[in-house]
Amino acid sequence: ELLKKLVQMEDAEENLEMVPLYEEALELSKEIYGEHNLKTLEIYNNYGGHLRNLGLYEKAEYILRKAVVCAKIVRGKEHPDYATTLVNLANLLRMMKQWQESESLFYQALALYKITIGEEHFIYAGTMNNLGLLYYEMGNPKQAIAEWDKHQALYPEYGFGYYRRGWFKSLSGDDEGAIEDFTLAITLDPEY
């Protein structure tokens, strides 16, 4: 019942009213299932993401680090769910400008995804996207573009990849390259 209410509120709008509900759901899950189980892991990840979206970074970091430990115990370090918790924490740390640890976590997740779900999976693509964004935010647009070059070599049919790389090129002053990528994006997906 409580989880259904959380989903409805999440769909309606991100807001502070959900924080106590997440805390209650987390405590109930721990009481019923224990601290290390799939339901608690799900709540940790969703709650941490919600806190991140609200800008409550320190609390989000605490919760997402708990999610990493939970995933490690429940799923093991060789499971894609563990990699997903690493990505969630890496994205938060990227937003907190803790770039070195964020970069390390993205690379750990990519290595794990590569052997568990494969490079062709959309989750792998999304993680590459986040790594490129990290490099851009670090002030290294050339490395961001290099990551997107790797991305596009793996996913040449992915219009958003060309759009994102074009955006990085545009911000880097490569207008010709940006126009070329934007054109490819529109060709593959007219929504761009």
C-alpha positions in Angstrom: 0.0 0.0 0.0 2.7 2.4 1.0 4.8 1.6 -2.1 1.8 2.1 -4.4 1.3 5.6 -2.8 5.0 6.4 -3.4 4.8 5.4 -7.0 1.7 7.6 -7.5 3.4 10.6 -5.9 6.6 10.0 -7.8 4.6 10.0 -11.1 2.8 13.2 -10.1 5.8 15.3 -9.0 9.0 15.0 -7.0 8.4 16.6 -3.6 9.6 16.6 0.0 6.4 15.0 1.2 7.7 11.7 -0.1 10.8 11.7 2.1 9.0 10.5 5.3 7.1 7.9 3.2 10.4 6.5 1.8 11.8 6.5 5.3 8.8 4.6 6.6 8.9 2.1 3.6 12.6 1.5 4.3 12.1 0.8 8.0 9.1 -1.5 7.2 11.1 -3.4 4.6 14.0 -3.8 7.1 11.6 -5.1 9.7 9.8 -7.5 7.5 12.6 -8.7 5.2 15.8 -7.6 6.9 18.3 -5.0 5.9 19.8 -6.9 3.0 17.2 -8.1 0.5 15.9 -7.2 -2.9 13.0 -5.1 -1.6 15.2 -3.0 0.7 17.7 -2.6 -2.2 14.9 -1.3 -4.5 13.8 1.2 -1.8 17.4 2.3 -1.2 17.9 3.0 -4.9 14.6 4.8 -5.4 14.9 6.8 -2.2 18.5 7.8 -2.9 17.5 8.9 -6.4 14.6 10.9 -5.0 16.9 12.6 -2.5 19.4 13.4 -5.3 16.6 14.9 -7.4 15.6 17.1 -4.5 19.2 18.3 -4.1 19.6 16.6 -0.7 23.0 15.2 -1.8 24.5 14.3 1.6 21.5 12.2 2.6 21.3 10.8 -0.9 25.0 9.8 -0.6 24.4 8.0 2.7 21.4 6.1 1.3 23.1 5.2 -2.0 26.2 3.9 -0.3 23.9 1.7 1.8 22.4 0.5 -1.6 25.9 -0.5 -2.8 26.5 -2.5 0.3 23.1 -4.1 0.1 23.5 -5.0 -3.6 26.9 -6.5 -2.9 25.5 -8.7 -0.2 22.2 -9.6 -1.9 23.3 -9.9 -5.5 27.1 -10.2 -5.3 29.8 -8.1 -7.1 29.3 -10.0 -10.4 25.6 -9.0 -10.9 24.3 -6.2 -13.1 22.2 -4.9 -10.1 25.4 -4.2 -8.3 26.7 -2.3 -11.3 23.4 -0.3 -11.3 23.9 0.8 -7.7 27.5 1.9 -8.6 26.0 4.0 -11.5 23.5 5.6 -9.2 26.2 6.5 -6.7 28.5 7.7 -9.5 25.8 10.0 -10.9 25.3 11.5 -7.5 29.0 12.0 -6.9 29.2 13.6 -10.4 26.6 16.1 -9.4 28.5 16.7 -6.1 31.7 17.3 -8.2 33.4 14.3 -6.6 34.7 13.5 -10.0 37.5 11.1 -9.3 35.4 8.6 -7.3 32.5 9.1 -9.8 34.8 8.2 -12.7 36.1 5.1 -11.0 32.6 3.9 -10.2 31.5 4.5 -13.8 34.4 2.4 -15.1 33.7 -0.4 -12.6 30.1 -0.5 -13.7 31.0 -0.5 -17.4 33.4 -3.4 -16.8 30.7 -5.3 -15.0 28.0 -4.6 -17.5 30.3 -5.6 -20.3 30.6 -9.1 -18.9 27.1 -9.5 -17.6 24.7 -7.8 -20.0 27.0 -6.9 -22.9 28.0 -3.7 -24.6 25.0 -3.8 -26.9 22.6 -3.3 -24.0 20.9 0.1 -23.5 22.1 0.3 -19.9 25.7 0.1 -21.1 24.9 2.9 -23.5 23.4 5.0 -20.8 26.4 4.5 -18.6 28.7 5.6 -21.4 26.5 8.7 -21.8 26.9 9.5 -18.1 30.7 9.1 -18.3 30.8 11.5 -21.2 28.8 14.0 -19.2 31.2 13.6 -16.3 34.1 14.5 -18.5 32.3 17.5 -19.9 31.4 18.7 -16.4 35.1 18.2 -15.3 36.0 20.7 -18.0 37.3 18.1 -20.5 35.1 18.3 -23.5 37.7 16.5 -25.7 37.5 13.5 -23.4 33.7 13.7 -23.4 33.7 13.7 -27.2 36.2 10.8 -27.2 33.7 8.8 -25.0 30.9 9.6 -27.4 33.1 8.5 -30.3 33.4 5.1 -28.5 29.7 5.2 -27.9 28.8 5.9 -31.5 31.1 3.1 -32.7 29.1 0.7 -30.6 25.7 2.2 -31.4 25.7 3.8 -34.8 21.9 3.6 -35.1 21.4 5.6 -31.9 20.2 9.1 -32.8 20.5 10.5 -29.3 24.2 9.6 -29.3 24.8 11.8 -32.3 22.7 14.5 -30.8 24.6 14.4 -27.5 28.0 14.3 -29.2 26.9 17.2 -31.4 26.0 19.1 -28.3 29.5 18.5 -26.9 31.1 19.5 -30.2 29.0 22.7 -30.3 30.0 23.7 -26.8 33.6 23.0 -27.7 33.5 25.3 -30.7 33.4 22.6 -33.4 30.3 23.9 -35.2 30.9 21.9 -38.4 31.2 18.7 -36.4 28.1 19.6 -34.4 26.0 20.2 -37.5 27.2 16.9 -39.0 26.1 15.0 -35.8 22.8 16.9 -35.5 22.0 16.0 -39.1 22.8 12.4 -38.4 20.6 12.5 -35.3 17.7 14.0 -37.2 18.1 11.4 -40.0 18.0 8.5 -37.6 15.3 10.0 -35.4 13.3 13.0 -36.7 12.2 13.9 -33.2 15.6 15.6 -32.8 
